[in-house]
């Protein structure tokens, strides 16, 4: 059972997209590549959460 509300997951998707597109502009990488890396949750900082 998924405890996340649709609104929260939508907000997180928008945040991921914004971070990916901003990073893509700065680094010249593809937005889709960066966004998929953010979704993969394989970061060494995965235990850190965004403030609400």
N, C-alpha and C positions, 0 to 999 in steps of 0.2 A: 504494500500500500504506500502510495506517495503522499507524504505529509506537506509538501510544498504547495502553496496556493498558485493558481494560474497567474495571478497578478505578480507575485514575487518572481516566478520563473521568467515571466515576460520582461520584468525589469532587469534581471540578471542577463538576459539575452541582449538587451539594449546596451547594457554596460559593457559586455564582452565585445559587441560590435563597435562601440565607440573607442574602446581601448585598442582593438585590432586595427581600425582604420587610422587612428592617430599614429600608431607605431608604424604602420605601412607607409604613411606619408614621410615619416622621419627616416626610415631604413630602406625604403624602396622594395620591400617584400610584398608579396600578395596578401590581401586582406583575408581571403579564405584560408590560406595557410596559417596565418597568425590566429585566426578565430578558431580553427580546429585544434591548435595547440592549447588554447585557453580552455576549450571544452574537454580536452583529454585529461585534465587534472593530474598531470604527471610532473608537476612543478615541485621543486624542493621547498617551496613556500606554501604548499597547499593547505597546511594547517592554519594559516592566517586567514581571517575572514574580513570582509568589508564591513565598515561601520554602518549601522542602520540610521 
